[in-house]
């Protein structure tokens, strides 16, 4: 799915490096991150999403809307009615719901607004994992943590022994993410995401992610 980013560089606070950005987002009357250098215009849907997210976060935090800037707006197919923000001891309908994840900043701090069918709310479910706080997450943050955890499990090492070398934006021709499995068919539609390159010792590994699925490519062995 196509992401819309206000950032000229998509970084994890320089912790693990940067990725080349997707297209720019320009919305009249909506603040963007100051270092964006973004060009182009948003369509009416994107503009409305940005304004809805700013209004939602401003009400939640009790701050003026002009203190909030837009970082990214990303289309997401939420996998259940929690819209990606499940709460403890609650059950959710297992239904795919198209929506958006909007990343915003207030005085440099990241905040996440989840949206579907015009309903938006601030999501605070993310917790620090392996020393990475939600404030350090940006675009592919959760997928990076998932890749590190998966690789550590395959190699029987700790996650702290694995580091990110690079993250490059990529668009694949179908939903296989460039890693087709024999005997399976894939919908032939353009799929945007990232290739994450990780290292353990002298070995390097690649993971492909569309920001929902994160898979090793090629398959990884211990040897």
C-alpha positions as CSV (number, residue, x, y, z in Angstrom):
1,X,0.0,0.0,0.0
2,X,1.2,3.5,-0.8
3,X,2.6,5.5,2.1
4,X,2.6,9.3,2.2
5,X,5.5,10.8,4.1
6,X,6.4,14.3,5.1
7,X,9.9,13.3,5.8
8,X,12.9,13.8,3.4
9,X,14.6,11.0,5.3
10,X,12.8,8.3,7.2
11,X,15.0,7.5,10.2
12,X,14.8,5.7,13.5
13,X,16.3,8.7,15.3
14,X,19.6,7.8,13.7
15,X,19.6,4.7,15.9
16,X,19.8,2.2,13.0
17,X,20.1,4.3,9.9
18,X,17.7,5.8,7.4
19,X,15.5,4.7,4.5
20,X,14.7,6.5,1.3
21,X,11.3,8.2,1.7
22,X,8.1,7.5,-0.1
23,X,6.2,10.4,-1.9
24,X,5.8,13.7,-0.2
25,X,2.6,15.0,1.5
26,X,1.6,18.6,1.1
27,X,-1.6,19.8,2.8
28,X,-2.6,23.5,3.0
29,X,-3.1,24.5,6.6
30,X,-1.5,21.4,8.0
31,X,2.0,21.5,9.5
32,X,4.6,19.0,8.4
33,X,7.9,18.0,10.1
34,X,10.2,21.0,9.8
35,X,13.0,19.1,8.0
36,X,10.7,17.5,5.5
37,X,11.5,19.4,2.3
38,X,8.4,17.6,1.0
39,X,6.9,18.5,-2.4
40,X,3.7,17.8,-4.1
41,X,0.1,18.0,-3.0
42,X,-2.2,15.7,-1.1
43,X,-5.6,14.8,-2.5
44,X,-8.8,15.6,-0.6
45,X,-8.8,12.2,1.2
46,X,-5.3,12.6,2.6
47,X,-5.9,16.2,3.6
48,X,-9.0,15.2,5.5
49,X,-7.1,12.3,7.2
50,X,-4.3,14.7,8.3
51,X,-6.8,17.2,9.7
52,X,-8.8,14.4,11.5
53,X,-5.7,13.0,13.1
54,X,-4.5,16.5,14.2
55,X,-7.9,17.3,15.7
56,X,-8.1,13.9,17.4
57,X,-4.6,14.2,19.0
58,X,-5.2,17.8,20.0
59,X,-8.3,16.9,21.9
60,X,-6.6,13.9,23.5
61,X,-3.6,15.9,24.7
62,X,-5.4,19.1,25.3
63,X,-3.0,21.1,23.1
64,X,-3.5,23.6,20.3
65,X,-3.7,22.0,16.8
66,X,-1.0,24.3,15.5
67,X,1.5,22.5,17.8
68,X,1.0,19.2,15.9
69,X,2.8,18.3,12.7
70,X,2.2,15.4,10.4
71,X,4.9,12.9,9.9
72,X,3.4,10.0,7.9
73,X,0.0,8.8,6.7
74,X,0.0,5.1,5.8
75,X,-2.9,3.0,4.4
76,X,-3.4,-0.2,6.5
77,X,-5.8,-3.2,6.3
78,X,-6.5,-3.6,10.0
79,X,-6.8,-7.3,10.8
80,X,-9.6,-7.0,13.4
81,X,-11.9,-4.5,14.9
82,X,-9.3,-3.3,17.4
83,X,-7.8,-1.3,14.5
84,X,-4.3,-2.3,15.5
85,X,-4.7,-1.2,19.1
86,X,-6.1,-4.2,21.1
87,X,-6.9,-3.7,24.8
88,X,-6.4,-6.4,27.5
89,X,-9.4,-8.7,28.2
90,X,-11.4,-7.6,25.2
91,X,-12.5,-9.6,22.2
92,X,-12.5,-8.2,18.7
93,X,-14.3,-9.2,15.5
94,X,-11.9,-10.9,13.1
95,X,-12.7,-8.7,10.1
96,X,-10.4,-6.9,7.7
97,X,-11.0,-3.2,7.9
98,X,-9.3,-0.7,5.6
99,X,-7.9,2.4,7.4
100,X,-4.9,4.4,8.1
101,X,-2.1,4.9,10.6
102,X,-1.1,8.5,11.0
103,X,2.2,9.4,12.8
104,X,2.3,12.9,14.3
105,X,4.7,14.9,16.3
106,X,4.2,17.3,19.2
107,X,7.3,19.1,20.4
108,X,9.4,16.3,18.8
109,X,7.5,13.5,20.5
110,X,5.8,10.9,18.2
111,X,2.2,10.0,18.6
112,X,0.1,7.5,16.6
113,X,-3.5,7.9,15.5
114,X,-5.4,4.9,14.0
115,X,-8.3,5.5,11.7
116,X,-11.0,3.5,9.9
117,X,-14.3,4.6,8.4
118,X,-13.8,8.1,9.6
119,X,-13.3,7.0,13.2
120,X,-9.9,7.9,14.7
121,X,-8.3,7.5,18.1
122,X,-4.8,7.8,19.7
123,X,-3.1,4.4,20.1
124,X,-0.7,4.0,23.0
125,X,-0.5,0.2,23.1
126,X,3.2,0.1,21.9
127,X,5.7,-0.7,24.6
128,X,9.4,-0.5,24.8
129,X,11.0,-3.6,23.3
130,X,14.7,-4.3,23.3
131,X,15.4,-0.8,24.5
132,X,13.3,0.8,21.7
133,X,10.6,3.1,22.9
134,X,7.5,4.0,20.9
135,X,9.0,7.5,20.5
136,X,11.8,5.9,18.5
137,X,9.5,4.1,16.2
138,X,9.0,5.5,12.7
139,X,7.4,3.8,9.7
140,X,9.1,0.4,9.9
141,X,9.9,0.3,13.6
142,X,7.6,-2.6,14.6
143,X,8.7,-4.6,11.6
144,X,12.4,-4.1,12.5
145,X,11.7,-5.4,16.0
146,X,9.9,-8.4,14.5
147,X,12.7,-9.1,12.2
148,X,15.3,-8.9,14.9
149,X,13.3,-11.2,17.2
150,X,12.7,-13.7,14.4
151,X,16.4,-13.8,13.4
152,X,17.5,-14.1,17.0
153,X,15.2,-17.1,17.4
154,X,16.5,-18.8,14.2
155,X,20.1,-18.3,15.2
156,X,19.6,-19.0,18.9
157,X,21.3,-15.7,19.9
158,X,20.0,-12.6,21.8
159,X,18.4,-9.7,20.0
160,X,21.1,-7.4,21.2
161,X,23.6,-9.2,19.1
162,X,21.7,-8.2,15.9
163,X,22.0,-4.8,14.3
164,X,20.4,-3.1,11.3
165,X,22.7,-2.3,8.4
166,X,20.2,-0.5,6.1
167,X,16.5,-0.1,5.2
168,X,15.7,0.6,1.6
169,X,12.3,1.4,0.2
170,X,11.1,-1.1,-2.4
171,X,8.0,-1.7,-4.5
172,X,7.3,-5.3,-5.6
173,X,5.1,-6.4,-8.5
174,X,2.9,-8.7,-6.4
175,X,2.1,-9.6,-2.8
176,X,4.9,-12.1,-2.5
177,X,7.2,-9.2,-1.5
178,X,9.8,-10.6,-3.9
179,X,9.9,-13.9,-2.0
180,X,7.4,-16.3,-3.7
181,X,6.8,-19.7,-2.2
182,X,6.6,-22.6,-4.6
183,X,3.0,-23.7,-5.2
184,X,1.4,-20.4,-4.0
185,X,-0.3,-17.8,-6.1
186,X,-0.1,-14.1,-5.4
187,X,-2.3,-11.2,-6.4
188,X,-0.5,-9.2,-9.0
189,X,-0.7,-5.7,-7.5
190,X,2.1,-3.3,-6.7
191,X,3.1,-3.6,-3.0
192,X,5.3,-1.1,-1.3
193,X,7.6,-1.8,1.6
194,X,11.2,-2.0,2.7
195,X,14.1,-4.4,2.5
196,X,15.8,-4.6,6.0
197,X,19.4,-5.8,6.1
198,X,20.5,-7.2,9.4
199,X,23.9,-8.5,10.6
200,X,25.0,-11.0,13.2
201,X,28.7,-11.4,13.5
202,X,30.1,-11.7,9.9
203,X,26.8,-12.8,8.4
204,X,24.1,-10.6,6.8
205,X,20.4,-11.3,6.4
206,X,17.6,-9.7,4.5
207,X,13.9,-9.3,5.6
208,X,11.2,-7.9,3.3
209,X,8.2,-6.1,4.9
210,X,5.1,-4.3,3.6
211,X,4.6,-2.9,7.1
212,X,2.2,-5.7,7.9
213,X,4.1,-8.8,7.1
214,X,7.8,-9.3,7.7
215,X,9.5,-12.3,6.1
216,X,13.1,-13.5,5.7
217,X,14.2,-13.4,2.1
218,X,16.0,-15.6,1.2
219,X,15.1,-18.3,3.8
220,X,17.5,-18.4,6.7
221,X,19.4,-21.4,8.1
222,X,21.7,-21.6,11.2
223,X,24.7,-22.5,9.1
